[in-house]
């Protein structure tokens, strides 16, 4: 892999950034992988202007003509898989296998929306009188600002970009300052699109704020923390722009009492996947485990045994299961929650430290028990490879505790009892409920959260509608005076 590009993409051209430089750290080596100049305020304006000008042509293009262009972008992504995966692993610290998977998921999302956007643009509705014709037409917003986090820098961009483009919008996207390299490397992937349809502007929160407040941006799609998402929402509300916000969670993982014998092993391995994927840096990571008492001891034993078998190491090594966390700050937050829990009586059964590594932001996958319910580890987002497991007397209490926080992004349930499954899907207050298959995304199914976990949805038909306005069109074919007009007398 050669030197990564650090140029912005504006109006179809790559240009050097004119703003403050950002050092991008490799979390495995703790060395600077590249220095990326931010977009200046003037360059953000240029990007929004370019997107606005491109919107006129792109929005008028029939969906059947946009579809093959989106498929070309998908093909180009696959052609650049290794380069993009290497960059993501370099800047995130995630195992290379997971980074390759992310590129394929992006391509799949593009292909899904290329076809979905061709299937309908509204609907015909019943008229009020026989001489009338009425339709609902769905139209693009205009320029969409995409503000993207660092944990899945490409996937969470394409979950926004694919439906936005398919609907006829144009895009100005800001990657996280922690992970801009893989996003900026996308520039050649968009060569098949008209100039200005996609623009890439790296920078810190100031660039994101400018996008959220920009009068030329009609809709903002954001993924990140609750605090930042609320600021984005307020900025959009102040100018009546649309906002789609995905703001994280504190997801519950429930194990029912019917999960005995060999099923416990499956549930334990599923739990470890849900808690430790991407070093626990997933919006839908399982961060609270509620296990019914009948199977608690067996589950903890199986979970700990499996956790200890995971390979923690260099993310470029194909045998590595878990790499370092993205930054010292992220590692410190997770480790401090564990330390505080231990200070009030919790016990660590596996992990808890860096495994003897002196370099890299490593936190071994950690299993914690006896955690008080009011500990930060049970109430605040951790975003690290930590699994607190607590016993509960019944499924009812597990559901009650799952619903007890102001988060509601996802939940995972393991049960062999259909009645338990139905009870959970009805009563758990979360945007995604996975039963016996953790964290499996489906392009056709909506993704988003309840309560503080967000507003709006990505993916599915709902994700397409997030980037469209509904217009009611009422046509009267007979031009005549209506009986209900003036004068009343």
SVG drawing of the C-alpha trace seen along z (x, -y; Angstrom):
<svg xmlns="http://www.w3.org/2000/svg" viewBox="-79 -35 85 66">
<polyline fill="none" stroke="black" stroke-width="0.4" points="0.0,0.0 1.4,-3.4 1.0,-6.7 -2.6,-7.3 -4.3,-10.2 -5.1,-13.2 -6.9,-15.3 -10.5,-16.5 -13.1,-15.7 -15.0,-18.8 -17.0,-19.1 -15.3,-16.0 -11.8,-17.1 -9.3,-16.2 -7.8,-19.3 -5.6,-19.8 -7.3,-20.9 -6.7,-24.4 -7.7,-24.0 -5.8,-22.8 -3.9,-19.5 -5.1,-16.4 -2.7,-13.7 -4.2,-10.2 -2.8,-7.7 -2.3,-4.0 -3.7,-2.6 -1.6,0.6 1.8,-1.2 0.7,-4.6 2.5,-6.3 1.1,-8.9 0.0,-7.1 -0.7,-10.3 -1.5,-14.0 -4.7,-15.2 -5.4,-18.9 -9.0,-19.7 -11.4,-21.4 -11.5,-25.2 -14.8,-26.9 -14.5,-28.2 -14.0,-24.7 -17.1,-23.4 -19.0,-26.2 -17.6,-25.2 -18.6,-21.6 -22.2,-22.5 -22.3,-24.8 -21.0,-22.0 -23.5,-19.6 -26.3,-22.1 -25.4,-22.6 -25.1,-18.9 -28.5,-18.3 -30.3,-19.9 -29.0,-17.3 -28.9,-14.3 -32.4,-14.8 -33.9,-14.9 -32.2,-11.7 -34.7,-8.8 -34.0,-6.2 -33.6,-3.6 -30.6,-5.6 -29.1,-6.3 -29.3,-2.6 -26.4,-1.4 -24.2,-4.2 -24.7,-3.1 -23.9,0.4 -20.7,-0.9 -19.8,-2.5 -20.4,0.9 -18.1,2.6 -15.4,0.0 -15.6,0.6 -15.0,4.3 -12.1,3.5 -10.5,1.4 -11.3,3.8 -7.8,4.6 -6.7,1.0 -9.7,-0.2 -9.5,2.6 -5.8,1.9 -6.5,-1.7 -9.4,-1.0 -7.3,1.5 -4.5,-1.0 -6.6,-3.9 -9.1,-1.8 -7.0,1.1 -9.7,3.6 -8.8,7.1 -8.3,7.1 -11.0,9.7 -13.6,7.4 -12.4,4.5 -12.7,6.5 -16.2,7.5 -17.1,3.8 -16.3,3.0 -18.5,5.8 -21.4,4.6 -21.1,1.2 -21.3,2.6 -24.3,4.7 -26.1,1.6 -25.5,-0.3 -26.9,2.6 -30.0,2.8 -30.9,-0.8 -30.1,-0.9 -33.0,1.5 -35.3,0.3 -35.3,-3.3 -36.5,-2.0 -39.6,-0.3 -41.7,-3.3 -41.7,-7.0 -44.9,-7.4 -48.4,-6.0 -51.9,-6.7 -54.5,-7.5 -58.3,-7.5 -59.7,-10.8 -62.5,-12.8 -64.7,-12.8 -64.9,-10.7 -63.6,-13.5 -60.4,-13.8 -57.0,-12.0 -54.7,-12.1 -51.1,-10.9 -48.4,-11.2 -45.0,-11.9 -41.8,-11.4 -39.0,-13.8 -35.4,-14.2 -34.5,-16.9 -31.6,-18.4 -28.1,-18.5 -27.6,-15.9 -24.9,-16.3 -23.5,-13.0 -21.6,-13.2 -20.0,-9.8 -18.3,-8.2 -15.0,-6.3 -16.0,-2.8 -17.4,-1.8 -16.3,-4.8 -17.4,-3.4 -20.4,-1.3 -22.1,-4.1 -21.3,-6.5 -22.9,-4.2 -25.9,-3.5 -26.6,-7.2 -25.1,-7.9 -26.6,-4.9 -30.3,-5.8 -29.6,-9.5 -28.2,-9.1 -30.7,-6.6 -33.5,-9.1 -31.9,-11.8 -30.0,-13.8 -26.4,-14.9 -24.0,-14.6 -21.4,-16.4 -19.8,-13.9 -17.5,-14.5 -15.6,-11.5 -14.4,-11.3 -11.1,-13.1 -9.9,-9.7 -10.5,-7.8 -10.5,-10.0 -8.0,-8.0 -10.3,-5.2 -13.1,-7.8 -10.8,-10.1 -9.5,-7.0 -13.1,-6.6 -12.6,-9.5 -11.8,-7.3 -14.8,-5.1 -17.1,-8.0 -15.5,-8.8 -18.5,-7.4 -20.9,-9.9 -21.4,-13.5 -19.1,-16.0 -20.3,-17.3 -22.8,-14.5 -20.5,-13.3 -18.1,-15.6 -15.7,-14.6 -14.6,-17.2 -12.5,-15.9 -12.2,-17.9 -13.1,-18.1 -16.4,-19.0 -16.2,-22.5 -16.6,-21.2 -19.5,-19.0 -21.2,-22.0 -20.8,-24.1 -22.5,-21.3 -25.3,-21.0 -25.9,-24.8 -25.4,-25.4 -28.4,-26.9 -27.6,-25.0 -27.9,-21.6 -31.5,-20.4 -31.0,-17.2 -28.3,-16.0 -27.7,-12.3 -25.6,-11.8 -24.2,-8.8 -22.4,-9.4 -22.8,-10.3 -26.0,-11.5 -24.5,-14.8 -23.3,-15.6 -26.4,-14.2 -28.5,-16.6 -26.4,-19.5 -26.9,-18.5 -30.7,-18.1 -30.9,-21.6 -28.9,-23.1 -31.2,-21.5 -34.4,-22.5 -33.2,-26.1 -33.5,-26.3 -36.2,-23.6 -33.9,-21.2 -34.5,-17.5 -32.3,-15.4 -31.8,-11.7 -29.9,-10.8 -28.4,-7.5 -26.9,-8.1 -25.7,-4.8 -27.0,-2.6 -26.4,-0.4 -27.8,2.8 -29.1,5.7 -28.3,9.4 -30.9,11.8 -30.4,15.5 -33.6,17.4 -33.8,20.4 -34.6,22.8 -31.1,22.4 -29.6,25.5 -27.0,28.1 -25.3,27.5 -27.4,24.4 -25.5,22.6 -22.3,22.9 -23.9,21.4 -25.4,18.5 -22.0,17.9 -20.2,17.7 -22.9,15.5 -22.6,13.2 -18.8,12.9 -19.4,12.0 -21.9,9.4 -19.8,7.9 -16.3,8.0 -16.8,7.5 -14.6,4.6 -13.2,4.5 -16.7,3.7 -16.8,0.5 -20.2,1.1 -23.3,-1.0 -25.2,2.2 -22.6,4.0 -24.1,6.0 -23.1,4.1 -25.5,5.6 -26.0,9.3 -29.1,10.5 -29.1,14.3 -31.9,16.1 -30.6,17.7 -31.3,21.3 -28.6,21.2 -26.4,18.4 -23.5,20.4 -23.3,22.6 -23.5,19.5 -20.8,17.6 -18.4,20.6 -18.9,21.1 -18.6,17.4 -15.3,17.1 -13.8,20.2 -14.6,18.9 -13.4,15.4 -10.0,16.8 -9.6,18.6 -9.8,15.4 -6.6,14.2 -5.7,10.6 -2.9,9.2 -1.8,7.4 -4.9,6.6 -3.0,7.2 -2.4,10.8 -5.1,13.0 -5.3,15.1 -6.2,12.1 -9.7,11.9 -9.4,8.7 -7.1,5.7 -6.5,2.5 -9.1,-0.1 -9.1,-3.2 -7.5,-5.6 -6.1,-6.0 -9.2,-8.0 -11.6,-5.3 -9.6,-2.6 -9.4,-4.8 -13.1,-5.3 -13.8,-1.5 -11.1,-0.7 -12.2,-3.3 -15.7,-1.9 -14.3,1.5 -12.1,0.1 -15.0,-1.8 -17.2,1.3 -14.5,3.4 -14.2,0.6 -17.8,1.3 -17.6,5.1 -17.5,6.4 -15.1,9.2 -13.2,9.7 -13.2,13.3 -11.3,12.7 -9.2,9.9 -9.2,6.4 -5.7,5.3 -3.5,4.9 -2.3,8.5 1.3,7.4 1.5,5.2 3.4,2.0 2.4,0.5 -1.1,0.1 -4.4,-0.8 -5.2,2.8 -7.8,3.9 -8.3,7.6 -11.9,8.8 -13.2,8.5 -15.8,10.5 -17.2,8.9 -19.7,10.3 -21.3,9.0 -21.7,5.6 -24.1,3.3 -27.0,2.1 -26.2,-1.5 -22.6,-1.3 -21.6,-3.2 -20.7,0.1 -24.4,0.9 -25.9,-2.5 -23.5,-4.4 -22.3,-3.5 -18.9,-1.7 -18.0,-1.2 -15.2,1.3 -14.7,5.0 -16.4,5.5 -19.2,7.9 -20.9,7.4 -23.0,10.5 -25.7,10.4 -28.2,13.0 -32.0,12.2 -34.8,14.3 -37.0,14.3 -37.5,13.2 -39.9,10.5 -37.1,8.9 -34.6,9.2 -37.0,7.3 -37.7,4.7 -34.0,4.0 -33.4,4.0 -36.0,1.2 -34.8,-0.7 -32.4,-3.1 -32.9,-6.0 -31.4,-4.0 -33.2,-1.7 -31.0,-0.8 -30.9,3.0 -31.3,6.1 -30.4,9.7 -32.3,12.7 -31.4,16.3 -34.3,18.7 -35.7,22.0 -39.2,21.2 -41.4,19.5 -43.5,17.9 -40.4,16.2 -39.3,15.0 -42.7,13.4 -42.8,11.9 -39.4,10.2 -40.1,8.9 -43.3,7.3 -42.0,5.9 -38.4,5.0 -38.2,1.3 -35.5,1.2 -35.2,0.5 -33.7,3.9 -34.4,7.2 -32.2,10.1 -33.4,13.5 -30.7,16.3 -28.6,14.5 -26.7,11.4 -25.9,8.3 -26.9,9.6 -27.9,6.6 -30.3,6.7 -30.3,4.0 -34.0,4.5 -34.7,4.0 -34.8,0.5 -32.0,-0.3 -32.4,-3.0 -33.3,-3.5 -35.9,-4.3 -35.6,-7.1 -32.1,-8.6 -30.8,-6.2 -32.0,-8.3 -34.6,-9.8 -35.4,-8.2 -34.2,-5.1 -31.4,-3.9 -31.7,-0.9 -34.9,0.6 -37.7,-1.3 -37.8,-3.5 -34.1,-4.5 -35.0,-5.6 -38.0,-7.7 -35.6,-9.4 -34.1,-11.2 -37.4,-12.0 -40.2,-14.5 -43.8,-13.5 -45.8,-15.8 -49.6,-15.4 -50.8,-16.2 -54.6,-16.7 -55.9,-17.0 -59.5,-18.0 -60.2,-17.1 -63.5,-19.1 -63.1,-22.9 -66.3,-24.0 -67.6,-26.0 -67.9,-23.9 -71.1,-23.9 -69.2,-24.6 -67.5,-27.8 -68.7,-31.3 -71.3,-32.7 -72.8,-30.6 -76.1,-32.4"/>
</svg>
